[in-house]
């Protein structure tokens, strides 16, 4: 998609002034993201604009209905708080009144106010950042705990249904469409050996809540001046789910210092101080509404979601790299290996992790 198309789309939103520039923005891999600058009353004002990836999000209108309901509810709950406009995404309506614009080619676009004085990080730099990000995601859940009916749309059905992910993996092994199973025998064996953990969360009778479902560190904006976890972004997968999906993905993405596709597996480890920072931050915001069963499964959540992501990478590798973008041969297998190494590291420290949880939830 060239920038001329993006500029044409930008002019279809209810934004005053004239468009002065538009350029690609951020490091996201799903939607196409741009920063659009408009001249307003002698000042340059920035907006975020995105083309929604309809190959993944099949019903963009339903997705944007979710976004509108969630952001409206958050804004109402934050009324009276300082800097409210920077603590929740503000969607901009299209000129026809919809929450999105569909161009002549059938692409769906959306726009948000740019949140100034804050940024996201692709990699954690400290335990303090981990704590702030976890606190922001916990508060996000807490503020949405009373979102009125009806239920939000499922933008990706069964997104965190680990047993179904495992079934898809089994099918990929049986089909071996890309003739790669021979290269992944150890990983396939690891997955089958850990099959019992796939159903742990779904079999625990945990309450269904409104969850983010993609709680990577770069989906929280941290305040430039204070480092505070300011605003949760990327709301495409906000839908009904288990609170522990979000906590588990925080453990997966925030506790290891290694890259997701790290080849030197000695670098992949669950750092206990980072787990403690995530746990303390999350419980400080979400602990007041979590049920006892949810608190009891906090450690399991980290292992289950990490395992789930590992089998997703392995499934894609076996199928010929259909879903995840790859930049080199074997990258999805490397990603799988890093996830499985993190699962093993969590297992080695489970007793201490449970001890910390018990200390914090039963002081």
C-alpha positions as CSV (number, residue, x, y, z in Angstrom):
1,X,0.0,0.0,0.0
2,X,1.7,3.2,-1.1
3,X,1.6,6.5,0.9
4,X,-0.7,8.1,-1.7
5,X,-3.5,5.7,-0.8
6,X,-2.8,6.3,2.9
7,X,-3.0,10.1,2.4
8,X,-6.3,9.7,0.5
9,X,-7.7,7.7,3.3
10,X,-6.5,10.2,5.9
11,X,-8.6,12.9,4.4
12,X,-11.7,10.8,4.8
13,X,-11.7,11.2,8.6
14,X,-13.2,14.0,10.7
15,X,-9.9,15.8,11.2
16,X,-9.7,19.6,10.8
17,X,-7.1,21.3,8.8
18,X,-5.0,20.1,5.9
19,X,-2.8,17.0,5.7
20,X,0.8,18.1,5.5
21,X,2.6,14.7,5.7
22,X,2.1,11.0,6.2
23,X,4.7,8.3,6.8
24,X,4.9,4.7,8.1
25,X,5.1,4.5,11.8
26,X,6.0,1.9,14.5
27,X,7.1,-1.7,14.4
28,X,3.8,-3.6,14.2
29,X,3.6,-6.6,11.9
30,X,-0.2,-7.1,11.4
31,X,-1.8,-3.8,10.4
32,X,-0.2,-1.0,8.3
33,X,0.4,2.0,10.6
34,X,1.1,5.6,9.6
35,X,1.6,8.9,11.4
36,X,-0.5,11.6,9.7
37,X,0.3,15.2,10.4
38,X,-2.4,17.9,9.9
39,X,-2.0,21.7,10.1
40,X,-4.5,23.0,12.7
41,X,-4.6,26.7,13.9
42,X,-0.9,27.2,13.0
43,X,0.2,24.0,14.7
44,X,1.2,20.5,13.4
45,X,-1.1,17.9,15.0
46,X,-0.3,14.2,14.7
47,X,-2.7,11.3,14.3
48,X,-2.3,7.6,14.0
49,X,-3.8,5.9,11.0
50,X,-4.0,2.2,10.2
51,X,-5.1,-0.1,7.5
52,X,-6.8,-3.1,9.1
53,X,-5.4,-6.4,8.1
54,X,-8.6,-8.2,6.9
55,X,-6.7,-11.4,6.2
56,X,-6.5,-11.8,9.9
57,X,-9.5,-9.8,11.1
58,X,-12.3,-11.0,8.9
59,X,-15.0,-8.6,10.2
60,X,-13.4,-5.2,10.6
61,X,-16.8,-3.5,11.3
62,X,-17.3,-5.8,14.3
63,X,-13.7,-5.2,15.4
64,X,-14.3,-1.4,15.3
65,X,-17.6,-1.8,17.2
66,X,-15.5,-3.5,20.0
67,X,-13.0,-0.7,19.9
68,X,-15.7,2.0,20.1
69,X,-17.4,0.4,23.0
70,X,-14.2,-0.3,24.9
71,X,-12.7,3.2,24.5
72,X,-16.0,4.9,25.3
73,X,-16.3,2.8,28.5
74,X,-12.7,3.5,29.5
75,X,-13.1,7.2,28.9
76,X,-16.2,7.3,31.1
77,X,-14.5,5.4,33.9
78,X,-11.4,7.7,33.7
79,X,-13.5,10.9,33.9
80,X,-12.0,13.4,36.3
81,X,-8.5,11.8,36.2
82,X,-5.6,14.0,35.2
83,X,-4.4,13.5,31.6
84,X,-7.5,11.4,30.8
85,X,-7.1,12.0,27.1
86,X,-3.6,10.4,27.2
87,X,-4.9,7.3,29.2
88,X,-7.2,5.9,26.6
89,X,-7.2,5.7,22.8
90,X,-9.5,8.2,21.1
91,X,-10.9,6.9,17.8
92,X,-11.7,9.5,15.1
93,X,-14.9,8.9,13.1
94,X,-14.9,8.9,9.3
95,X,-16.7,11.6,7.5
96,X,-19.7,9.3,6.9
97,X,-20.0,8.8,10.7
98,X,-18.6,5.3,10.8
99,X,-15.7,4.3,13.1
100,X,-13.8,3.2,9.9
101,X,-13.4,4.3,6.3
102,X,-13.6,1.8,3.4
103,X,-11.7,2.9,0.3
104,X,-12.5,2.1,-3.3
105,X,-10.3,-1.0,-3.2
106,X,-12.2,-2.4,-0.2
107,X,-9.5,-1.6,2.4
108,X,-10.6,-0.6,5.9
109,X,-8.9,2.3,7.6
110,X,-9.2,3.8,11.1
111,X,-7.7,6.8,12.9
112,X,-6.8,7.7,16.5
113,X,-5.5,10.8,18.2
114,X,-1.8,10.6,18.7
115,X,-0.8,10.4,22.3
116,X,2.1,12.8,22.8
117,X,4.8,12.5,25.4
118,X,4.7,8.7,25.6
119,X,6.2,5.8,23.7
120,X,6.2,2.0,23.5
121,X,9.2,-0.2,23.8
122,X,9.9,-3.3,21.8
123,X,12.1,-4.7,24.6
124,X,12.0,-4.2,28.3
125,X,14.8,-2.2,29.7
126,X,14.2,-2.7,33.5
127,X,12.0,-4.4,36.1
128,X,10.4,-1.0,36.7
129,X,9.1,-1.0,33.1
130,X,7.8,-4.6,33.5
131,X,6.0,-3.5,36.7
132,X,4.4,-0.5,35.0
133,X,3.3,-2.4,31.9
134,X,1.7,-5.1,34.1
135,X,0.0,-2.5,36.2
136,X,-1.4,-0.9,33.1
137,X,-2.8,-4.2,31.7
138,X,-4.2,-5.1,35.1
139,X,-6.0,-1.7,35.4
140,X,-7.3,-2.1,31.8
141,X,-9.0,-5.4,32.9
142,X,-10.2,-3.8,36.1
143,X,-11.8,-0.8,34.3
144,X,-13.5,-3.1,31.8
145,X,-14.8,-5.6,34.4
146,X,-18.2,-3.9,34.4
147,X,-18.5,-3.3,30.6
148,X,-22.3,-3.6,30.0
149,X,-23.8,-6.3,27.8
150,X,-23.8,-7.5,25.1
151,X,-20.6,-9.5,24.9
152,X,-17.9,-8.2,22.7
153,X,-17.4,-9.8,19.3
154,X,-14.7,-12.5,19.0
155,X,-12.4,-10.9,16.5
156,X,-10.3,-14.1,16.2
157,X,-12.4,-17.0,17.5
158,X,-10.6,-19.4,19.9
159,X,-7.5,-17.2,19.9
160,X,-6.3,-18.6,23.2
161,X,-8.0,-21.9,23.1
162,X,-4.9,-24.0,23.8
163,X,-6.5,-27.4,23.2
164,X,-7.6,-26.3,19.8
165,X,-4.2,-24.9,19.0
166,X,-2.8,-28.3,20.0
167,X,-5.2,-30.1,17.7
168,X,-4.1,-27.9,14.8
169,X,-0.5,-28.8,15.7
170,X,-1.4,-32.5,15.6
171,X,-2.9,-32.1,12.1
172,X,0.2,-30.2,11.0
173,X,2.4,-33.1,12.2
174,X,0.3,-35.6,10.4
175,X,0.2,-33.6,7.1
176,X,3.9,-32.5,7.2
177,X,3.0,-30.3,4.3
178,X,6.4,-28.8,3.9
179,X,8.4,-32.0,4.7
180,X,9.9,-30.4,7.8
181,X,9.0,-32.7,10.6
182,X,12.3,-34.5,10.3
183,X,14.0,-31.1,11.3
184,X,11.7,-30.7,14.3
185,X,11.6,-34.1,15.9
186,X,12.8,-32.9,19.3
187,X,10.3,-30.1,19.4
188,X,7.5,-32.3,18.3
189,X,8.4,-34.8,21.1
190,X,8.5,-31.9,23.6
191,X,5.0,-30.7,22.6
192,X,3.5,-34.2,22.9
193,X,5.1,-34.7,26.3
194,X,3.5,-31.5,27.5
195,X,0.1,-32.1,26.1
196,X,-1.6,-32.3,29.5
197,X,-0.9,-28.6,30.3
198,X,-2.9,-27.5,27.2
199,X,-6.3,-27.7,29.0
200,X,-5.2,-26.4,32.4
201,X,-6.8,-23.0,32.1
202,X,-9.9,-23.9,30.2
203,X,-10.6,-26.8,32.6
204,X,-10.3,-24.6,35.7
205,X,-13.8,-23.0,35.5
206,X,-12.4,-19.5,35.5
207,X,-14.8,-16.6,34.9
208,X,-15.0,-15.0,31.4
209,X,-13.9,-11.4,31.4
210,X,-13.0,-8.7,28.9
211,X,-9.3,-9.3,28.1
212,X,-6.7,-7.7,25.8
213,X,-5.2,-11.0,24.6
214,X,-2.0,-9.5,23.3
215,X,-0.1,-8.1,26.3
216,X,3.3,-7.5,24.8
217,X,5.4,-4.7,26.3
218,X,5.0,-2.7,23.1
219,X,1.2,-2.6,23.5
220,X,1.6,-0.2,26.5
221,X,2.6,3.4,26.2
222,X,4.9,4.6,29.0
223,X,5.1,8.2,29.9
224,X,8.3,9.9,28.7
225,X,8.7,11.9,31.9
226,X,7.6,9.6,34.6
227,X,7.8,6.1,33.1
228,X,4.2,5.4,34.2
229,X,2.3,2.8,32.2
230,X,-0.1,5.3,30.6
231,X,-2.2,3.8,27.9
232,X,-3.0,0.3,26.6
233,X,-3.0,0.2,22.8
234,X,-3.6,-2.3,20.0
235,X,-7.2,-3.2,20.9
236,X,-7.8,-5.5,17.9
237,X,-8.0,-8.6,20.1
238,X,-9.9,-7.2,23.0
239,X,-12.8,-9.7,23.4
240,X,-14.2,-12.2,25.9
241,X,-11.5,-14.3,27.5
242,X,-9.8,-15.4,30.7
243,X,-7.9,-12.8,32.7
244,X,-5.0,-15.2,32.9
245,X,-4.5,-15.2,29.2
246,X,-3.3,-11.6,29.6
247,X,-1.1,-12.4,32.6
248,X,0.3,-15.5,31.0
249,X,1.3,-13.6,27.9
250,X,3.0,-10.9,30.1
251,X,5.1,-13.7,31.7
252,X,5.9,-15.0,28.3
253,X,7.0,-11.7,26.8
254,X,8.5,-9.8,29.8
255,X,10.5,-12.3,31.8
256,X,13.1,-13.5,29.3
257,X,15.9,-11.2,28.1
258,X,16.3,-13.1,24.8
259,X,14.7,-12.3,21.5
260,X,11.7,-14.3,20.4
261,X,13.7,-16.0,17.7
262,X,17.0,-16.4,19.8
263,X,19.2,-19.2,18.5
264,X,21.5,-19.3,21.5
265,X,19.1,-21.0,23.9
266,X,21.4,-20.4,26.8
267,X,20.1,-16.8,26.8
268,X,16.5,-17.9,27.1
269,X,15.5,-18.0,30.8
270,X,12.6,-17.0,33.0
271,X,14.2,-14.2,35.2
272,X,12.6,-14.4,38.6
273,X,13.0,-10.7,39.4
274,X,11.1,-9.8,36.2
275,X,8.4,-12.3,37.1
276,X,8.1,-10.6,40.5
277,X,7.9,-7.2,38.9
278,X,5.1,-8.4,36.5
279,X,3.2,-10.2,39.3
280,X,3.4,-7.3,41.7
281,X,2.3,-4.7,39.1
282,X,-0.5,-6.9,37.8
283,X,-1.9,-7.7,41.3
284,X,-1.7,-4.1,42.4
285,X,-4.2,-3.2,39.8
286,X,-6.2,-6.4,39.1
287,X,-5.9,-8.2,42.5
288,X,-9.1,-6.6,43.8
289,X,-11.4,-8.3,41.3
290,X,-9.6,-11.6,40.6
291,X,-11.3,-14.7,42.0
292,X,-9.4,-17.1,44.2
293,X,-9.2,-19.7,41.4
294,X,-7.6,-17.1,39.1
295,X,-5.0,-16.3,41.6
296,X,-4.2,-20.0,42.1
297,X,-3.5,-20.4,38.4
298,X,-1.3,-17.4,37.9
299,X,1.9,-19.5,37.6
300,X,0.2,-22.0,35.4
301,X,-0.9,-19.2,33.1
302,X,2.7,-18.3,32.2
303,X,3.5,-21.8,31.3
304,X,0.3,-22.5,29.3
305,X,0.5,-19.4,27.2
306,X,4.2,-19.8,26.5
307,X,3.6,-23.4,25.5
308,X,0.6,-22.3,23.3
309,X,2.8,-19.8,21.5
310,X,5.5,-22.4,21.0
311,X,3.1,-24.9,19.4
312,X,1.7,-22.1,17.2
313,X,5.2,-21.3,15.9
314,X,5.8,-25.0,15.4
315,X,2.5,-25.5,13.6
316,X,3.4,-22.7,11.2
317,X,6.8,-24.1,10.6
318,X,5.5,-27.5,9.7
319,X,2.9,-26.0,7.4
320,X,5.4,-23.9,5.5
321,X,5.4,-20.5,7.3
322,X,1.8,-19.5,6.3
323,X,0.8,-17.2,9.2
324,X,3.9,-15.6,10.8
325,X,6.2,-13.5,8.7
326,X,9.7,-14.9,8.4
327,X,12.9,-13.3,7.3
328,X,15.1,-16.4,7.1
329,X,14.7,-20.1,6.8
330,X,13.9,-21.9,10.0
331,X,12.9,-18.7,11.9
332,X,9.6,-20.2,13.1
333,X,11.4,-23.3,14.4
334,X,13.8,-21.0,16.2
335,X,10.9,-19.1,17.7
336,X,9.4,-22.4,18.8
337,X,12.6,-23.6,20.4
338,X,12.9,-20.3,22.4
339,X,9.3,-20.7,23.7
340,X,9.9,-24.3,24.7
341,X,13.1,-23.4,26.4
342,X,11.2,-20.7,28.4
343,X,8.6,-23.3,29.3
344,X,11.3,-25.5,30.7
345,X,12.8,-22.6,32.6
346,X,9.4,-21.8,34.2
347,X,9.1,-25.4,35.2
348,X,12.4,-25.3,37.0
349,X,11.3,-22.3,39.0
350,X,7.6,-23.2,39.6
351,X,8.0,-23.8,43.3
352,X,9.5,-20.4,44.0
353,X,7.0,-18.7,41.7
354,X,4.1,-20.3,43.6
355,X,5.7,-19.3,46.9
356,X,5.8,-15.6,45.7
357,X,2.2,-15.8,44.6
358,X,1.1,-17.2,47.9
359,X,3.0,-14.5,49.8
360,X,1.3,-11.7,47.8
361,X,-2.2,-13.0,47.7
362,X,-2.3,-14.4,51.3
363,X,-0.1,-12.0,53.3
